[in-house]
């Protein structure tokens, strides 16, 4: 394991690096809810002024805010308000690489980091090197506690002119239920290593086996036919159990296309249901030099008699009696039978990384600098004849988040009616925002995030110090300009 410079860093990594922060896309879930006719808002109550008593206003107060190291923010986005950016400049060396947190944009619920990666020997970096691959991940921890949310990179890394530095832009968004602010808390960026995700020659996300595998040898095996079973509706595992029991006597291991490189992966069992063949194949991670395969994807069966391709649409995990971890892959509405086996070929893809370093980074920093504006809301809004109860709005260069007491019902109404905040600035300009996602349940509070984009879909980072008012539905929040 990597030896960190202090025991504190060691403990941070050992105790916290295994923490997962699951991603959750409420937008997709809300979109799938019941369809309903569009309703109208109640007339806008013009002139409503927000009383700022008790409001929290945090603006830029120091010289630490800069436009970004060497202007590299511009390689990822358009203009970013300088009062939103803090210089960090914290580095760590591990596995022959140095990772640096150059700059940070932090608000109550989000962090955006400008990162740089260098080789310790000063050599040229492979431009495809990355911190997040199929097997390597990046996490952000706050104050040593688990924070639910999601993180991602803005595109690929940006190469320096001399090829010796790769810059990355990483953003983490809490799900909004993290009610305390990320400001003034120790934030720990954990990166598990450096690698290169392997793509097929045509840009496909995984490596395709160059030669399909013939299923003809399996025609000589005892292949059970199990009518009435449907793996796609196996809610209790009974279908998986029935298939494994029926194939228990099978003893073969059909090698897959890249067997010379990754011999671990084989087809272990085969059965037929009303939907066609079910293939049981071995799972797990396999290593060959710098190449690490984290799994295989059975893509399709091809009938060599006429070239018909049948896509494998479903996979379920299972464990064989001897402890072998495997997956069951099946097709749906497939007419193939046992008699077709001599004419079938299996196409397979491999999920592979080239591992450049497996030594992790753990960089801890904090930021007390932000352009975040947090305002309580004491008024209600009416939407589709329903009174909703917003409690707070948080605005920063990274976006807008509004909290409600009405749970997912508020998310449902707001998403369906496409209501979103409209920002008015002191120079008279107006900026419309759009739904970005939400989090909540039917009984608890919910938070909804909005973002701003230009006509070309590019993200806009607005300056909160220039805000004059925010309109949301029939609510208008006026922000006095003498507040500092």
KEDOLO-457696 format. One record per residue (C-alpha): residue number from 0; x, y, z. Coordinates in Angstrom, 2 decimals. Each point is the difference from the previous one (the first is absolute). Layout:
<sites>
   n    east   north      up
 NUM       X       Y       Z
...
</sites>
This chain:
<sites>
   n    east   north      up
   0    0.00    0.00    0.00
   1    1.11    3.55   -0.62
   2    1.77    1.53    3.00
   3   -1.41    3.47    0.55
   4    2.02    2.80    1.53
   5   -2.03    0.16    3.21
   6   -2.02   -2.48    2.02
   7   -3.04    2.23   -0.50
   8    0.19   -0.49   -3.77
   9    0.44   -3.74    0.46
  10   -3.09   -0.25    2.19
  11   -2.04    2.07   -2.42
  12    0.80   -2.36   -2.83
  13   -0.24   -3.31    1.88
  14   -3.29    0.80    1.71
  15   -1.79    2.01   -2.64
  16    1.15   -1.05   -3.45
  17   -2.45   -2.88   -0.12
  18   -2.97    2.31    0.45
  19   -2.27    0.03   -3.03
  20   -2.12    2.97   -1.05
  21   -2.78   -1.45   -2.13
  22   -1.31    2.03   -2.89
  23   -3.67    0.78   -0.29
  24   -1.78    1.61   -2.95
  25   -3.38    1.12    1.21
  26   -0.72    1.80   -3.27
  27   -0.39   -3.28   -1.79
  28   -2.17   -1.39    2.77
  29   -2.27    3.02    0.08
  30   -0.31   -0.02   -3.80
  31   -1.32   -3.53    0.18
  32   -2.77    0.88    2.41
  33   -3.61    0.35   -1.01
  34   -0.81    2.17   -3.00
  35   -2.19    2.98    0.72
  36   -1.26    3.00   -1.98
  37    2.00    3.17    0.37
  38   -1.47    2.50    2.47
  39    0.46    3.72    0.37
  40    1.59    1.98    2.81
  41   -1.96    2.46    2.06
  42    0.64    3.65   -0.96
  43    3.41    1.24    1.15
  44   -0.11    1.90    3.26
  45    2.20    2.92   -1.01
  46    1.63    2.07    2.66
  47    0.54   -2.72    2.56
  48    3.28    0.81    1.72
  49    1.99   -2.55    1.95
  50    0.89    1.15    3.49
  51    3.65   -0.80    0.41
  52   -0.07   -0.27    3.76
  53    1.78   -3.23    0.85
  54    1.23   -0.50   -3.55
  55    3.54   -1.25   -0.47
  56    2.02    1.88   -2.59
  57    3.52   -1.12   -0.76
  58    1.92    2.03   -2.57
  59    3.58    0.26   -1.13
  60    2.10    1.83    2.56
  61    3.58   -1.03   -0.71
  62    2.68    0.23   -2.64
  63    0.14   -3.78   -0.32
  64   -2.67   -0.05   -2.69
  65    1.64   -0.22   -3.40
  66   -1.04   -0.91   -3.51
  67    1.73   -3.38    0.18
  68    3.48   -1.38   -0.32
  69    1.41    1.06   -3.39
  70   -3.58    0.75   -1.07
  71   -0.71   -3.73   -0.33
  72   -3.63    0.36    1.11
  73   -0.61    1.39   -3.48
  74    1.04   -3.32   -1.54
  75   -3.14   -1.55    1.50
  76   -2.53    2.81    0.30
  77   -0.73    3.58   -0.92
  78    0.44    2.93    2.40
  79   -0.09   -0.76    3.72
  80   -0.40    2.84    2.55
  81    3.33    0.54    1.70
  82   -1.71    0.47    3.36
  83   -1.11   -3.65   -0.16
  84    3.48   -1.55   -0.42
  85    2.50   -0.76    2.75
  86    3.64   -0.98   -0.43
  87    0.83   -3.29    1.77
  88    3.36   -1.23   -1.32
  89    0.21   -3.24    2.00
  90    1.97   -2.90   -1.54
  91    0.80   -3.62    0.73
  92    2.37   -2.40   -1.74
  93   -0.85   -3.69   -0.36
  94    0.99   -2.72   -2.44
  95    2.22    2.23   -2.10
  96   -2.65    2.71   -0.46
  97   -0.78    3.29    1.73
  98   -3.63    1.05    0.34
  99   -0.78    3.60    0.92
 100   -3.23    1.71    1.00
 101    0.71    3.33   -1.69
 102   -3.25    1.93    0.49
 103   -3.37   -0.60    1.60
 104   -3.52    1.37   -0.33
 105   -1.97   -0.95    3.10
 106   -3.55    0.75    1.02
 107   -2.34   -1.50    2.56
 108   -0.80   -3.10   -2.04
 109    2.61   -0.27   -2.74
 110    3.72    0.03   -0.70
 111    1.73    0.53   -3.33
 112    3.74   -0.63   -0.13
 113    2.68    0.84   -2.53
 114    2.53   -2.86    0.23
 115    3.37   -0.54   -1.64
 116    1.92   -3.23   -0.49
 117    3.75   -0.27   -0.68
 118    2.60   -2.73   -0.18
 119    2.57    0.22    2.75
 120    2.82   -0.45   -2.50
 121   -1.29    2.92   -2.04
 122   -0.71   -2.23   -3.00
 123   -2.71    0.22   -2.61
 124   -3.43   -1.16    1.16
 125   -2.14   -2.26   -2.10
 126   -2.89    2.35   -0.93
 127   -2.50   -2.79    0.66
 128    1.08   -0.31    3.65
 129   -2.84    0.56    2.44
 130   -0.95   -0.23    3.66
 131   -3.33   -1.72   -0.70
 132   -0.06   -3.17   -2.08
 133   -1.93   -3.28    0.06
 134    1.86   -1.07    3.13
 135    1.28    3.25    1.54
 136   -2.24    2.54    1.65
 137    0.06    3.43    1.64
 138   -1.88    0.88    3.18
 139   -0.54    3.12    2.06
 140   -0.48   -0.14    3.76
 141   -1.12    2.83    2.27
 142    1.21    0.27    3.59
 143    0.73   -3.73    0.00
 144   -3.68   -0.82   -0.43
 145   -1.88   -1.72   -2.77
 146   -1.73    2.45   -2.33
 147   -2.62   -1.28   -2.43
 148    0.17    1.39   -3.49
 149    1.77   -0.46   -3.30
 150    3.25    1.12   -1.56
 151    1.28    0.20   -3.53
 152    2.61    1.45   -2.33
 153   -0.60    2.59   -2.67
 154    1.11   -1.88   -3.09
 155    3.52   -1.31   -0.34
 156    3.13    1.56    1.40
 157    1.46    3.11   -1.65
 158    3.60   -0.44   -1.17
 159    2.60    2.69    0.66
 160    1.99    1.29   -2.99
 161    3.15   -1.86    1.07
 162   -1.90   -3.25    0.66
 163    1.22   -0.20    3.60
 164   -3.22    0.97    1.80
 165   -3.57   -1.21   -0.22
 166   -2.71    2.22    1.46
 167   -3.36   -1.37    1.18
 168   -3.19    1.67    1.16
 169   -1.82   -2.09    2.63
 170   -3.36    0.92    1.51
 171   -1.82   -1.56    2.93
 172   -3.63    0.77    0.84
 173   -1.63   -1.11    3.23
 174   -3.55   -1.23   -0.29
 175   -1.18    3.07    1.88
 176   -0.91   -1.78    3.22
 177    3.45    0.86    1.28
 178   -1.43    3.01    1.82
 179    3.21    1.36    1.52
 180    2.32    1.92   -2.31
 181    3.09   -1.46   -1.64
 182    1.72    3.28    0.76
 183    2.51    0.06    2.88
 184    0.12   -3.80    0.05
 185    3.01   -2.19   -0.78
 186   -0.63   -1.45   -3.44
 187    1.98   -3.07   -1.08
 188    0.46   -0.88   -3.65
 189    0.87   -3.67   -0.39
 190    1.22   -1.32   -3.34
 191    0.75   -3.71   -0.19
 192    2.73    0.26   -2.64
 193    0.75    0.88   -3.60
 194   -1.07   -2.07   -2.99
 195   -1.16   -0.03   -3.60
 196   -3.42   -1.35   -0.92
 197    0.34   -2.31   -2.98
 198   -2.22    0.58   -3.04
 199   -0.52   -2.08   -3.09
 200    1.58    1.19   -3.26
 201   -3.30    1.59   -1.08
 202   -0.43    1.86    3.27
 203   -2.28   -2.53    1.67
 204    0.23    0.31    3.79
 205    1.32   -3.55    0.54
 206    2.38   -2.35   -1.81
 207   -1.80   -2.35   -2.35
 208    1.32   -3.52   -0.35
 209    1.29   -0.13   -3.56
 210   -1.27   -3.50   -0.73
 211   -3.47   -1.17    1.12
 212   -0.20   -3.24    1.95
 213   -1.82   -2.92   -1.60
 214   -2.60   -1.72    2.16
 215    0.22   -3.14   -2.17
 216    2.04   -1.93    2.64
 217   -2.92    0.37    2.42
 218   -2.29   -1.93   -2.34
 219    1.63   -3.15    1.36
 220   -0.91    0.90    3.60
 221   -3.17   -0.79    1.92
 222   -1.85    3.33   -0.32
 223   -3.24    0.25    2.02
 224   -3.10    1.63   -1.48
 225   -2.04    1.82    2.64
 226   -3.35    1.30   -1.29
 227   -2.00    2.48    2.02
 228    2.98    1.77    1.57
 229    0.50    3.74   -0.49
 230    3.23    1.46    1.38
 231   -1.17    3.56   -0.64
 232   -2.72   -0.37    2.65
 233    2.02   -1.91    2.58
 234   -0.87    2.11    3.04
 235    0.85   -2.61    2.63
 236    2.93   -1.86   -1.60
 237   -2.01   -3.14   -0.62
 238    0.67    0.00   -3.76
 239    3.75    0.31    0.55
 240   -0.13   -2.84    2.51
 241   -1.94   -2.20   -2.43
 242    2.49    0.63   -2.83
 243    3.04   -0.67    2.21
 244   -1.59   -3.15    1.36
 245   -0.83   -1.28   -3.49
 246    3.58    0.65   -1.22
 247    1.78   -1.26    3.12
 248    1.25   -3.13   -1.78
 249    1.63    1.95   -2.85
 250    3.79   -0.03    0.08
 251    1.50    2.13   -2.76
 252    1.75    3.32   -0.35
 253   -0.35    1.60   -3.41
 254    2.83    2.51   -0.44
 255   -0.85    3.52   -1.17
 256    1.80    1.96   -2.77
 257    2.85    1.55    2.07
 258    0.79   -3.23    1.85
 259    3.75    0.45   -0.61
 260   -0.08    3.32    1.89
 261   -2.80   -0.62    2.50
 262   -0.55   -3.77    0.41
 263   -2.23    0.52    3.06
 264   -3.13    0.66   -2.04
 265   -1.86   -3.04   -1.31
 266   -3.55   -1.13   -0.66
 267   -0.71   -2.47    2.82
 268   -3.64   -1.00   -0.55
 269   -2.65    0.13   -2.72
 270   -3.76   -0.52    0.05
 271   -2.95    0.94   -2.23
 272   -3.23    1.65    1.12
 273   -2.99    1.30   -1.96
 274    2.04    3.18   -0.65
 275    2.93   -1.92   -1.49
 276    3.43   -0.89    1.42
 277    1.24    0.96    3.46
 278    3.79    0.07    0.28
 279    1.70   -0.18    3.38
 280    3.46    1.57   -0.14
 281    2.69    0.64    2.55
 282    0.46    3.49    1.46
 283    2.72    1.75    1.98
 284    3.12    2.07   -0.66
 285    3.00   -1.30   -1.94
 286    3.46    1.52   -0.36
 287    2.59   -0.38   -2.75
 288    2.94    2.37    0.43
 289   -1.29    3.57   -0.13
 290   -3.36   -1.16   -1.34
 291   -2.80   -0.48    2.52
 292   -3.30   -1.46   -1.16
 293   -2.88    0.59    2.38
 294   -2.51   -2.12   -1.88
 295   -1.40   -1.16   -3.31
 296   -3.14    0.93   -1.87
 297   -1.72   -2.66   -2.09
 298   -1.25    2.10   -2.89
 299   -1.92   -2.18   -2.46
 300   -0.48   -3.37   -1.64
 301    0.48   -0.19   -3.78
 302   -1.63   -2.63   -2.19
 303    2.71   -0.70   -2.59
 304   -2.56   -1.48   -2.40
 305   -1.55    3.37   -0.80
 306    1.92    2.54    2.11
 307   -2.92    0.74    2.32
 308    1.21    1.61    3.24
 309   -1.88   -0.51    3.27
 310    0.92    2.51    2.71
 311    0.50   -1.20    3.55
 312   -2.18    2.37    1.99
 313    0.09   -1.14    3.59
 314    2.54   -1.14    2.57
 315   -0.47   -1.19    3.57
 316    2.65   -0.75    2.60
 317    0.27   -3.34    1.79
 318    2.42   -2.25    1.88
 319    0.58   -3.63   -0.99
 320    0.07   -2.71    2.71
 321    3.82   -0.03   -0.10
 322    0.08    3.74    0.76
 323    0.71    1.17   -3.56
 324   -1.44    3.47   -0.60
 325   -1.89    0.03   -3.28
 326   -2.68    1.73   -2.03
 327   -2.96   -1.37   -1.91
 328   -0.50    1.65   -3.40
 329   -3.16   -0.50   -1.97
 330   -1.84    1.24   -3.06
 331   -3.67    0.91   -0.30
 332   -2.47   -1.33   -2.54
 333    2.81   -1.91   -1.72
 334   -1.02   -2.93   -2.26
 335    3.32   -1.89    0.37
 336   -0.10   -3.56    1.30
 337    2.48   -2.70    0.97
 338   -0.01   -1.24   -3.61
 339    1.47    3.35   -1.11
 340    3.16   -0.25    2.16
 341    2.33   -1.24   -2.81
 342   -0.73    3.22   -1.93
 343    0.30    2.58    2.78
 344    2.92    2.29    0.83
 345    0.33    2.11    3.14
 346    1.30    3.59   -0.15
 347    1.70    1.23    3.17
 348    1.42    3.32    1.24
 349    2.53    0.50    2.80
 350    0.00    2.87    2.51
 351    3.71    0.83    0.20
 352    2.29    2.68    1.46
 353    3.69    0.57   -0.40
 354    1.14    0.66    3.55
 355    2.78    2.60    0.22
 356   -0.05    0.28    3.79
 357   -2.03   -1.66    2.75
 358    1.38    2.17    2.78
 359   -2.81    2.24    1.27
 360   -0.06    3.72    0.65
 361   -1.76    1.58    2.99
 362    0.12    3.80    0.05
 363   -1.74    1.88    2.79
 364   -0.85    3.70   -0.23
 365   -2.71    2.44    1.04
 366   -1.52    3.19   -1.32
 367   -1.56    2.86    1.94
 368   -0.33    2.03   -3.18
 369   -3.13   -0.02   -2.11
 370   -2.49    2.18   -1.83
 371   -2.89   -2.03    1.42
 372   -3.23    1.81    0.82
 373   -2.39   -1.84    2.33
 374   -3.45    1.48    0.60
 375   -2.96   -1.22    2.07
 376   -3.41    0.02   -1.69
 377   -3.03    0.77    2.14
 378   -2.60    0.07   -2.80
 379   -1.85   -2.78   -1.79
 380   -0.51   -0.48   -3.72
 381   -3.07   -1.39   -1.72
 382    0.34   -2.43   -2.87
 383   -2.79   -2.05   -1.61
 384   -2.34    1.13    2.81
 385    2.47   -1.43    2.48
 386    1.74    2.09    2.66
 387    3.70   -0.83    0.30
 388    2.25    1.01    2.86
 389    3.55    0.97   -1.02
 390    2.23    0.59    3.01
 391    3.36    1.11   -1.37
 392    1.83    0.89   -3.19
 393    3.77   -0.36   -0.47
 394    1.68    1.79   -2.90
 395    3.60   -0.19   -1.13
 396    2.05   -0.05   -3.17
 397   -0.52   -3.78   -0.08
 398   -3.78    0.22   -0.14
 399   -3.20    0.44    1.98
 400   -1.61   -2.31    2.52
 401   -3.45    0.48    1.55
 402   -1.29   -1.94    3.00
 403   -3.66   -0.94    0.56
 404   -1.98   -1.54    2.83
 405   -2.25   -1.79   -2.50
 406    2.17   -2.99   -0.92
 407    0.00   -1.55   -3.45
 408   -3.45    1.41   -0.72
 409    1.63    3.40   -0.44
 410    2.59   -1.52   -2.35
 411   -2.75   -1.61   -2.05
 412   -1.96    3.23   -0.47
 413    3.03    2.18   -0.67
 414    1.51   -2.42   -2.51
 415   -3.26   -0.50   -1.91
 416   -0.75    3.72   -0.20
 417    3.60    0.94   -0.82
 418    0.11    2.70    2.62
 419    3.53    1.29    0.67
 420    1.57    3.08    1.62
 421    0.59    3.11   -2.10
 422    2.90    2.21    1.10
 423    0.06    3.77   -0.50
 424    3.31    1.84    0.40
 425    0.78    3.61    0.92
 426    0.88    0.83   -3.61
 427   -3.51   -1.00   -1.09
 428    0.99   -3.29   -1.61
 429   -2.16   -3.07    0.57
 430    1.12   -3.62    0.23
 431   -2.39   -2.93   -0.19
 432    0.95   -3.30    1.64
 433   -1.15   -3.57   -0.52
 434   -0.66   -3.17    1.96
 435    3.18   -1.94    0.80
 436   -1.17   -2.64    2.47
 437   -1.48   -0.55    3.39
 438    0.01   -2.14    3.10
 439   -2.67   -0.83    2.54
 440   -2.71   -2.41    1.09
 441   -3.75    0.05    0.39
 442    0.08    1.01    3.67
 443    3.20    2.01    0.48
 444    1.38    3.24   -1.32
 445    1.35    0.10   -3.50
 446    2.61    2.06   -1.80
 447   -0.09    0.93   -3.67
 448    3.03    1.17   -1.92
 449   -0.09    2.41   -2.94
 450    2.78    1.07   -2.35
 451    0.47    2.68   -2.64
 452    1.06   -0.57   -3.60
 453    0.35    2.15   -3.07
 454   -1.73   -0.58   -3.36
 455    2.72   -2.47   -1.00
 456   -0.43   -2.07    3.14
 457    3.20    1.27    1.62
 458   -0.05    0.41    3.74
 459   -0.20    3.52    1.44
 460    1.67    0.90    3.30
 461   -1.74    3.12    1.32
 462    1.27    2.58    2.50
 463   -2.18    0.03    3.12
 464    1.32    3.41    1.05
 465   -1.76    1.52   -3.03
 466   -3.40   -1.56    0.70
 467   -2.98    2.33    0.41
 468   -2.90   -2.45    0.27
 469   -1.10   -3.60   -0.48
 470   -3.42   -0.95   -1.38
 471   -1.40   -3.47    0.55
 472   -3.58   -0.75   -0.97
 473   -2.17    2.66    1.66
 474    2.78    0.94    2.39
 475    2.45    2.88   -0.40
 476    2.99    0.31    2.32
 477    1.61    3.44   -0.09
 478    3.59    0.19    1.24
 479    1.01    3.39    1.50
 480    3.26    1.22   -1.53
 481    1.39    1.51    3.20
 482    0.60   -3.38    1.57
 483    3.72   -0.93    0.19
</sites>
